[in-house]
Amino acid sequence: MPTSPVFTPVDSNGFSMSAGGDQLASIAAGATGPQVVKTSPGRLGRIVLAAANGAAAIVVYDNATAASGTVIGVIAASAAAGVYDFQLPARSGITIGGAATNPALAVGYA
């Protein structure tokens, strides 16, 4: 019996558009300073908060090394634990600005 081919959709840069991304980065609770997730172009998929966010917003930047530049994602201060979907391209990389009040994060990306 013939099988159907499996296709993975890609964005205009050729990066996987799978719902959550095909790579995973973990960031510890309370990690401060820039948290570099990816140092090359890619795609921000989802972020999972393990607990409710603290007093500082979680800001995701299109930047390979610093928490500055174009913002490609924000999770508000005091946001509930859960899954936050972004599905945005990152032309330079993915870096998250960390704060002592942020919970543990799992970042899905391609």
C-alpha positions as protocol buffer text, in pm:
chain_id: "A"
residue {
  index: 1
  type: MET
  ca { x: 0 y: 0 z: 0 }
}
residue {
  index: 2
  type: PRO
  ca { x: 151 y: 340 z: -94 }
}
residue {
  index: 3
  type: THR
  ca { x: 219 y: 587 z: 183 }
}
residue {
  index: 4
  type: SER
  ca { x: 160 y: 959 z: 174 }
}
residue {
  index: 5
  type: PRO
  ca { x: 460 y: 1187 z: 206 }
}
residue {
  index: 6
  type: VAL
  ca { x: 490 y: 1391 z: 525 }
}
residue {
  index: 7
  type: PHE
  ca { x: 541 y: 1764 z: 480 }
}
residue {
  index: 8
  type: THR
  ca { x: 665 y: 2004 z: 744 }
}
residue {
  index: 9
  type: PRO
  ca { x: 560 y: 2361 z: 669 }
}
residue {
  index: 10
  type: VAL
  ca { x: 839 y: 2619 z: 666 }
}
residue {
  index: 11
  type: ASP
  ca { x: 836 y: 2998 z: 679 }
}
residue {
  index: 12
  type: SER
  ca { x: 987 y: 3224 z: 413 }
}
residue {
  index: 13
  type: ASN
  ca { x: 1334 y: 3172 z: 566 }
}
residue {
  index: 14
  type: GLY
  ca { x: 1307 y: 2794 z: 557 }
}
residue {
  index: 15
  type: PHE
  ca { x: 1256 y: 2747 z: 932 }
}
residue {
  index: 16
  type: SER
  ca { x: 1009 y: 2492 z: 1063 }
}
residue {
  index: 17
  type: MET
  ca { x: 662 y: 2624 z: 1141 }
}
residue {
  index: 18
  type: SER
  ca { x: 572 y: 2327 z: 1358 }
}
residue {
  index: 19
  type: ALA
  ca { x: 336 y: 2446 z: 1629 }
}
residue {
  index: 20
  type: GLY
  ca { x: 588 y: 2470 z: 1910 }
}
residue {
  index: 21
  type: GLY
  ca { x: 917 y: 2464 z: 1723 }
}
residue {
  index: 22
  type: ASP
  ca { x: 1152 y: 2170 z: 1683 }
}
residue {
  index: 23
  type: GLN
  ca { x: 1408 y: 2272 z: 1949 }
}
residue {
  index: 24
  type: LEU
  ca { x: 1370 y: 2334 z: 2322 }
}
residue {
  index: 25
  type: ALA
  ca { x: 1560 y: 2561 z: 2561 }
}
residue {
  index: 26
  type: SER
  ca { x: 1507 y: 2566 z: 2937 }
}
residue {
  index: 27
  type: ILE
  ca { x: 1560 y: 2878 z: 3145 }
}
residue {
  index: 28
  type: ALA
  ca { x: 1579 y: 2847 z: 3523 }
}
residue {
  index: 29
  type: ALA
  ca { x: 1350 y: 3045 z: 3752 }
}
residue {
  index: 30
  type: GLY
  ca { x: 1503 y: 3374 z: 3860 }
}
residue {
  index: 31
  type: ALA
  ca { x: 1767 y: 3377 z: 3583 }
}
residue {
  index: 32
  type: THR
  ca { x: 1878 y: 3737 z: 3540 }
}
residue {
  index: 33
  type: GLY
  ca { x: 2041 y: 3915 z: 3250 }
}
residue {
  index: 34
  type: PRO
  ca { x: 2011 y: 3819 z: 2885 }
}
residue {
  index: 35
  type: GLN
  ca { x: 1916 y: 3453 z: 2832 }
}
residue {
  index: 36
  type: VAL
  ca { x: 2036 y: 3359 z: 2483 }
}
residue {
  index: 37
  type: VAL
  ca { x: 1815 y: 3091 z: 2329 }
}
residue {
  index: 38
  type: LYS
  ca { x: 1942 y: 3095 z: 1968 }
}
residue {
  index: 39
  type: THR
  ca { x: 2240 y: 3277 z: 1815 }
}
residue {
  index: 40
  type: SER
  ca { x: 2128 y: 3258 z: 1452 }
}
residue {
  index: 41
  type: PRO
  ca { x: 1810 y: 3330 z: 1255 }
}
residue {
  index: 42
  type: GLY
  ca { x: 1511 y: 3115 z: 1341 }
}
residue {
  index: 43
  type: ARG
  ca { x: 1155 y: 3119 z: 1466 }
}
residue {
  index: 44
  type: LEU
  ca { x: 1005 y: 3171 z: 1812 }
}
residue {
  index: 45
  type: GLY
  ca { x: 735 y: 2907 z: 1863 }
}
residue {
  index: 46
  type: ARG
  ca { x: 596 y: 2880 z: 2217 }
}
residue {
  index: 47
  type: ILE
  ca { x: 696 y: 2962 z: 2570 }
}
residue {
  index: 48
  type: VAL
  ca { x: 570 y: 2755 z: 2861 }
}
residue {
  index: 49
  type: LEU
  ca { x: 560 y: 2919 z: 3205 }
}
residue {
  index: 50
  type: ALA
  ca { x: 600 y: 2661 z: 3481 }
}
residue {
  index: 51
  type: ALA
  ca { x: 436 y: 2895 z: 3734 }
}
residue {
  index: 52
  type: ALA
  ca { x: 270 y: 3237 z: 3736 }
}
residue {
  index: 53
  type: ASN
  ca { x: 502 y: 3516 z: 3626 }
}
residue {
  index: 54
  type: GLY
  ca { x: 637 y: 3756 z: 3885 }
}
residue {
  index: 55
  type: ALA
  ca { x: 657 y: 4135 z: 3889 }
}
residue {
  index: 56
  type: ALA
  ca { x: 856 y: 4175 z: 3564 }
}
residue {
  index: 57
  type: ALA
  ca { x: 733 y: 4110 z: 3211 }
}
residue {
  index: 58
  type: ILE
  ca { x: 918 y: 3847 z: 3008 }
}
residue {
  index: 59
  type: VAL
  ca { x: 1041 y: 4015 z: 2690 }
}
residue {
  index: 60
  type: VAL
  ca { x: 1178 y: 3821 z: 2392 }
}
residue {
  index: 61
  type: TYR
  ca { x: 1409 y: 3997 z: 2145 }
}
residue {
  index: 62
  type: ASP
  ca { x: 1520 y: 3930 z: 1789 }
}
residue {
  index: 63
  type: ASN
  ca { x: 1886 y: 3947 z: 1892 }
}
residue {
  index: 64
  type: ALA
  ca { x: 2162 y: 3685 z: 1899 }
}
residue {
  index: 65
  type: THR
  ca { x: 2342 y: 3812 z: 2210 }
}
residue {
  index: 66
  type: ALA
  ca { x: 2158 y: 4088 z: 2397 }
}
residue {
  index: 67
  type: ALA
  ca { x: 1819 y: 4170 z: 2547 }
}
residue {
  index: 68
  type: SER
  ca { x: 1764 y: 4466 z: 2317 }
}
residue {
  index: 69
  type: GLY
  ca { x: 1636 y: 4555 z: 1972 }
}
residue {
  index: 70
  type: THR
  ca { x: 1322 y: 4428 z: 1804 }
}
residue {
  index: 71
  type: VAL
  ca { x: 1070 y: 4274 z: 2043 }
}
residue {
  index: 72
  type: ILE
  ca { x: 916 y: 3952 z: 1910 }
}
residue {
  index: 73
  type: GLY
  ca { x: 730 y: 3843 z: 2223 }
}
residue {
  index: 74
  type: VAL
  ca { x: 606 y: 3965 z: 2560 }
}
residue {
  index: 75
  type: ILE
  ca { x: 447 y: 3782 z: 2850 }
}
residue {
  index: 76
  type: ALA
  ca { x: 299 y: 4030 z: 3097 }
}
residue {
  index: 77
  type: ALA
  ca { x: 399 y: 4061 z: 3460 }
}
residue {
  index: 78
  type: SER
  ca { x: 173 y: 3842 z: 3678 }
}
residue {
  index: 79
  type: ALA
  ca { x: 68 y: 3629 z: 3376 }
}
residue {
  index: 80
  type: ALA
  ca { x: -73 y: 3287 z: 3464 }
}
residue {
  index: 81
  type: ALA
  ca { x: 124 y: 2966 z: 3423 }
}
residue {
  index: 82
  type: GLY
  ca { x: 59 y: 2811 z: 3084 }
}
residue {
  index: 83
  type: VAL
  ca { x: 153 y: 2801 z: 2716 }
}
residue {
  index: 84
  type: TYR
  ca { x: 205 y: 3123 z: 2519 }
}
residue {
  index: 85
  type: ASP
  ca { x: 210 y: 3097 z: 2140 }
}
residue {
  index: 86
  type: PHE
  ca { x: 412 y: 3340 z: 1926 }
}
residue {
  index: 87
  type: GLN
  ca { x: 505 y: 3189 z: 1586 }
}
residue {
  index: 88
  type: LEU
  ca { x: 725 y: 3481 z: 1481 }
}
residue {
  index: 89
  type: PRO
  ca { x: 1046 y: 3491 z: 1278 }
}
residue {
  index: 90
  type: ALA
  ca { x: 1372 y: 3596 z: 1440 }
}
residue {
  index: 91
  type: ARG
  ca { x: 1609 y: 3744 z: 1183 }
}
residue {
  index: 92
  type: SER
  ca { x: 1916 y: 3759 z: 1412 }
}
residue {
  index: 93
  type: GLY
  ca { x: 1850 y: 3518 z: 1700 }
}
residue {
  index: 94
  type: ILE
  ca { x: 1637 y: 3478 z: 2013 }
}
residue {
  index: 95
  type: THR
  ca { x: 1727 y: 3631 z: 2349 }
}
residue {
  index: 96
  type: ILE
  ca { x: 1505 y: 3669 z: 2655 }
}
residue {
  index: 97
  type: GLY
  ca { x: 1554 y: 3946 z: 2910 }
}
residue {
  index: 98
  type: GLY
  ca { x: 1565 y: 3766 z: 3244 }
}
residue {
  index: 99
  type: ALA
  ca { x: 1449 y: 3895 z: 3582 }
}
residue {
  index: 100
  type: ALA
  ca { x: 1476 y: 3759 z: 3934 }
}
residue {
  index: 101
  type: THR
  ca { x: 1095 y: 3732 z: 3957 }
}
residue {
  index: 102
  type: ASN
  ca { x: 1048 y: 3525 z: 3638 }
}
residue {
  index: 103
  type: PRO
  ca { x: 945 y: 3158 z: 3673 }
}
residue {
  index: 104
  type: ALA
  ca { x: 1116 y: 2868 z: 3496 }
}
residue {
  index: 105
  type: LEU
  ca { x: 1054 y: 2875 z: 3119 }
}
residue {
  index: 106
  type: ALA
  ca { x: 1060 y: 2622 z: 2838 }
}
residue {
  index: 107
  type: VAL
  ca { x: 1111 y: 2790 z: 2500 }
}
residue {
  index: 108
  type: GLY
  ca { x: 1015 y: 2609 z: 2179 }
}
residue {
  index: 109
  type: TYR
  ca { x: 1193 y: 2741 z: 1871 }
}
residue {
  index: 110
  type: ALA
  ca { x: 1323 y: 2649 z: 1527 }
}
